Amino acid sequence: MWWLVTAVVLFKVAALVDAVTRREDAYRAADKKTKPFWLLVLGLAVVLDLLFTTSVFGIFVLVGLVAAIVYMVDVRPAVRAVSGGGRGGGNRNMGPYGPW
C-alpha cells in the first residue's frame, strides 16, 4: 500500500511544480482561477499529505487528489494552450490566420 501513497504524493508534487512554472497571466488568459489560488490548493494538498498521510483513503488525501486531478486535466492544458507550451515550439509557425 505504501507505493500507492507514494504515487499519490508524487502526482500532487508534479501538479504543484507545474503550477509553479506557469506564468501568472496565462491563468487569467485561460479564464481559470489565479495562480496563487492553485499554488495554495496544491501546496496545501502536498503539505497535508506529508504531515497526515496514514492511508490513501483519508479525507484530506482524497480532496487533495481531486484538486490535483482537476488541475492536471482541466487547468494545465488550458494554460499551456494560452502560453504556447505545446509541442513543436509553440506558436513559432503561426501566421495571422493560422499555421503556415
C-alpha positions in Angstrom: 0.0 0.0 0.0 3.0 2.3 0.5 3.5 2.5 -3.3 0.0 3.9 -3.8 0.5 6.6 -1.1 3.9 7.4 -2.7 2.3 7.6 -6.2 -0.5 10.0 -5.0 2.0 12.3 -3.2 4.3 12.4 -6.3 1.3 13.2 -8.5 0.4 16.1 -6.3 4.0 17.3 -6.2 4.1 17.1 -10.0 1.0 19.2 -10.2 2.4 21.7 -7.8 5.7 22.0 -9.7 3.8 22.5 -12.9 1.7 25.2 -11.4 4.8 27.0 -10.1 6.4 27.0 -13.5 3.5 28.6 -15.4 3.1 32.3 -15.9 0.5 34.1 -13.8 -1.1 35.9 -16.7 -1.7 32.7 -18.6 -4.1 31.6 -15.8 -6.1 34.8 -16.3 -6.0 34.5 -20.1 -7.2 30.9 -20.0 -10.1 32.1 -17.7 -9.1 29.8 -14.9 -8.6 30.6 -11.2 -5.5 32.6 -10.4 -2.0 31.2 -9.9 -1.9 32.0 -6.2 -5.2 30.0 -5.8 -3.8 26.9 -7.4 -0.5 27.2 -5.6 -2.4 27.4 -2.3 -4.7 24.5 -3.0 -1.9 22.2 -4.4 0.6 23.3 -1.8 -1.9 22.6 1.0 -2.6 19.2 -0.5 1.0 18.2 -0.6 1.7 19.5 3.0 -1.3 17.7 4.4 -0.2 14.5 2.7 3.3 14.8 4.1 2.0 15.5 7.6 -1.1 13.3 8.0 -0.8 10.5 5.4 -1.6 7.2 7.1 -3.7 5.8 4.3 -4.8 6.6 0.8 -8.4 6.8 1.8 -8.2 9.7 4.2 -10.5 12.7 3.5 -7.6 15.2 3.1 -5.8 12.8 0.7 -8.9 12.4 -1.5 -9.8 16.1 -1.6 -6.2 16.9 -2.5 -6.1 14.2 -5.1 -9.3 15.6 -6.7 -7.8 19.1 -6.7 -4.6 17.8 -8.4 -6.6 15.8 -11.0 -8.7 18.9 -11.8 -5.5 20.9 -12.2 -3.8 18.4 -14.5 -6.9 17.6 -16.6 -8.5 21.0 -16.9 -6.3 23.9 -15.9 -2.9 22.7 -17.2 -4.0 22.1 -20.8 -5.8 25.5 -20.9 -2.8 27.3 -19.5 -0.4 25.5 -21.8 -2.5 26.4 -24.9 -2.5 30.1 -23.9 1.2 30.3 -23.1 2.3 28.3 -26.2 3.7 25.4 -24.2 2.6 22.8 -26.7 4.7 20.6 -29.0 6.7 22.0 -31.8 7.8 25.1 -30.1 4.5 26.8 -29.5 3.4 29.5 -31.9 6.6 29.6 -33.9 5.0 28.8 -37.3 1.7 30.7 -36.8 0.6 33.3 -39.2 -2.2 35.8 -38.7 -4.8 33.3 -40.0 -3.4 30.1 -38.7 -0.4 27.8 -39.2 1.7 28.2 -42.4 
